[in-house]
């Protein structure tokens, strides 16, 4: 679980990188007090939002690394964009958007789990 929490840092870091591209490096590296508060708040709210997709991709990687990388490559950028849009609506929207966008990875995991034969007891 601790590893999943650390790996879920990808989402706030991706949102910060997106802010650097959009507003320039100074927005994140040398922010005004208001921008620092906004970035800090977004960081705190986006970190837990990355946990569902991180957990799904980690479990999926054990069954199919190729499917895990595909889900991460497609759903990661979509989740980053959704977290940015959700940030305008509030923290609950960030969490809901990220949770909804993790559902496809969980579905792929479920399909792969059903395909593999059960081990004999």
N, C-alpha and C positions, 0 to 999 in steps of 0.2 A: 504493500500500500504506500509506503514511503516513497518508493521509486516512482509510482504513478503520480504522486503529488509533485515530485520534482520535475518529472517529464511534462507535466501539464503546464509548466512555465512557458511552453512554446506559444500559447495563445497571447498572454500579455506582452511577450517579447515581439511577437508578430504585429500586434496592434501598435506597439511603440515604433517599430520599424516603418509601419505604414504611415504613422504620424510624421516621422522624420522625412519620408519621401514627399508627403503632401505639404507639410509646413516648413520643411527645411530642418537640418540637424539641430539648429539652435532651439527649436521647440522642445526637444527632449534633453539635449545635452546642456543647454544653458537657458532653462525656462524662466519666464516671469513667475512671480508667486502664484498668480491665478492659474497659469498653465501647469505649474508644478503640482498644484492641488488637483487639477483635472486629470493629469497623467497618473498621479498617485492613486486617486480614486478609481480610475479605470483599471489600473493594475490590480488593485485589491478585488474588484468585482469580476475581472476576466479570468483570474487565476482559477477559482473554483469552476468556472464555466468550461474550462478546457479538460476537466477530469473525465466526463463521460466519453468523449471521443478518444482520449488517451487510453482509458481502460479498454475500450473496444478494440483499438488498434493493437494494444499489447496482447490481448487474448487471441486476437485474430492472427498475430504473427506466429504464435505457437502452432497453429494449424496450417497456415498458408502465408509465408512471408510475402509472396507476390501480391496476394489479395490485400494484405496489410499495407504494403507500400502504395498500392493503387488507391485504397480508401484514404490514406493519409494525404496523398498528392491531390486528390480531388476535393475531399471534404475539409482539409486544413485551410486552404485559401478561402473557401466559401464560408467557413466558420469565422475566419478573421474578418471578412467583410460584414458578416451578419452581426458580429460582436461590436463592430464599429457603428453600424446602423442602430443596433439595440442600445448602445450607449447613449444615444440621443433620447431614447424613450425611458431609460432607467435600468437599474441592475436586474430587475426581474425579467425584462425583455432580453437582456444579454444572456441570462441563464436559459431562458426558454428557447431562444434561437439556437444556442449551442447544443442544447439537449435534443431538439428536433433534428438538427443536422448530424447528430451522432447516430440516429436511428438506422440509416442505411448500413453503417459499419456493423451494428449489432445484428441486422438482418442477414448480412453476408456471413457473419459468425454462426448464426442459427442454422442457415442453410448448409454450411460446411459441417457443422456438428451432426446434422441429421443424415448427411450423406455417408459419413464414416461409419463403418460397422462397429457395433458394440463389442467390447472385449468380453470374452467368456469368463464367467465367475468361477 
